[in-house]
Amino acid sequence: MPHRTGQAGSGLKRTAALSLGALGVVYGDIGTSPLYAIKECFHGIHAIAVTPANVLGVLSLIFWSLTMVITVKYILFITAADNRGEGGIFALIELLPKDAGHRHVRTVLAFLGLCGAALLYGDGIITPAISVLSAVEGLTVATDAAAPLVVPITCLILLGLFSVQRRGTAGIGKVFGPIMLLWFAVLAALGLKEILAAPQVLLALNPAYAVDFFRVNHLHGVVVLGSVVLCITGGEALYADLGHFGRRPIQYSWLLVVFPCLLLNYFGQGAGLLLNPGIAANPFYSLVPEMFIYPMAALSTAATVIASQALISGVFSLTRQAIQLGVCPRLRIVHTSSAMEGQIYIPEVNFALMWACIGLTVTFGESSRLAAAYGIAVTATMGITSILYFFVARWTWKQSLPRALAPVAVFLAFDLAYFSSNLLKVADGGWFTLLIAALIVLAMATWEDGRKALRQLAMAAAVPLRVFLADVATRHPIRVPGTAVFMSLSPRGVPVTLLHHYKHNKIFHNTVVILSIVAADVPTVDDDGRLDIQDLGLGFFRIMARYGFMETPDVPAVIAQARSLGIPIDPPSDTTFFLGRESLLTTGKAKMAGFRKSLFALMSRNARPATAYFGLPPGRVVELGVQVEL
């Protein structure tokens, strides 16, 4: 019994530690929404009059949005759709079955998934800009003289945030949770103080006030719903970070800390508006006693930096998944922690995000203008997640149609209402998110289709392995000491690099390995299931190495594992890796538009060299050039 008690205590401590960590990573985005959500409803571009009925209506919409979208949809349902513990839109796509009966529908769903991922990139650009900008704007509550400094200070903070990414977040991450715990405690305290002064604000718990809001305000009420949606930004991050913390810690953090503290602050801001409608310009900071404005601005900035960090790290993870799934060119992936495999840094993505965020800040200038661009990315992604969840429930989990459809119908009712209301703000800034998403979808789809066309060309020109081996057995070419590893895009046929080597050099190493890296539809692959090895005879071996979409391929590790399994591979000093480098010509007959062929050729030229991406020792690599007509 004491042993079991000790185990239970250890389990509780681990869950508590993970729950605290989730506060800093998972809930940073949604936790900083009180800085601007209420403000946009009553002081933004599409502001509505500050009347008691409107205040109670907006608060009712916020309460039921947080309850139905975050608590019911994400916490109870969507987090159950994990792929071996991992979450996120790519994980959801990979849960879909691949059998022929669903092939065409799956293609459409996969494209929807690409759109969702592209919209998340837009979210990753806007979140740091709007969060830090709204926090720094708190300085203007203390003094109007700070107004000209808001944009420069925001840009400096963003520049500093992106500059430290290459150092990793392991050390900083340890203080994320406690800072966010303090943040939520302050949110609750500020809100509770105002609620006690105007308890009638609690009437907004009645959904009738939300219904009356639309009945009275008609189309204007729908437009304001596009601002209400800012209170649920971060829902997708909750699901995407599932693998880092687990479902229960994420649930506990939300139900015990985040949800009640957010409600107290939102209702506190509503109470403040009921008592003094003049605070609509910045209802959040109006709750703060004047002597604490500067400390609160500092805490708000820290919280928004943490929220931004979570989104930036999420974009890095999303990019690595996209590379592994074949919808993004190879990029340099730097592992910033020897203990946490998921902590990575991608310089090209970091650089692009940094300048996009700073450009947004300078262009839009204030959080109210930037908020118009924000909601579309969030609501569209949430709608796509609901659709994908339905097909996972139907096809993968084999649920009955009524059981799968009932919750999704409710989810889509909310998602489509939010998305429709945000479409009304396209001209005010929403066009930016749609433009970014469209460009990213075009690039991803072009890369995927281009690589598919290359594989088809390679397979069409490939020499069957049995024919090749029969020729080798007949000609008895010279064999030299050492091992040659030929990287092959296709796990079938003979690689073009091997054929060119044989044609021009007319010799082989004693051991020849044909190696293909295959993307698995799971987050990670155990070492036991990593390799599929075929002994082809005559000293030839074919190895297929499977890597999950949350992993980065490591060819030297594959070769070392194959050696440990008895394959006669020489030490690294006597092993040579042969790679093909394609020179793409866009004059071929591939079924792609001319501009997409040119785009694919440009992306291919600028992709990270396979030597670096696969971890190959540069001094042991031979590249053979091949011209390909696409």
SULMOTA-V234499 format. One record per run of one state. SS is the DSSP state (@ for helix, = for strand, . for the rest). FROM is the first residue (numbers start at 1). TO is the last residue. If there is no record, write none. Layout:
# SULMOTA-V234499
ss/from/to
SS/FROM/TO
SS/FROM/TO
This chain:
# SULMOTA-V234499
ss/from/to
./1/1
@/2/25
./26/27
@/28/31
./32/32
@/33/35
./36/36
@/37/43
./44/51
@/52/80
./81/82
=/83/83
./84/85
=/86/86
./87/88
@/89/95
./96/99
@/100/136
./137/138
@/139/142
./143/143
@/144/146
./147/148
@/149/163
./164/164
@/165/167
./168/169
@/170/197
./198/198
@/199/205
./206/207
@/208/232
./233/234
@/235/240
./241/241
@/242/245
./246/246
@/247/275
./276/276
@/277/286
./287/289
@/290/324
./325/333
=/334/335
./336/343
=/344/345
./346/346
@/347/364
./365/366
@/367/396
./397/400
@/401/423
./424/425
@/426/428
./429/429
@/430/461
./462/464
@/465/475
./476/477
=/478/487
./488/495
@/496/505
./506/506
=/507/519
./520/526
@/527/529
./530/530
=/531/537
./538/539
=/540/547
./548/554
@/555/564
./565/571
@/572/574
=/575/585
./586/593
@/594/606
./607/609
@/610/613
./614/617
@/618/620
=/621/629
./630/630
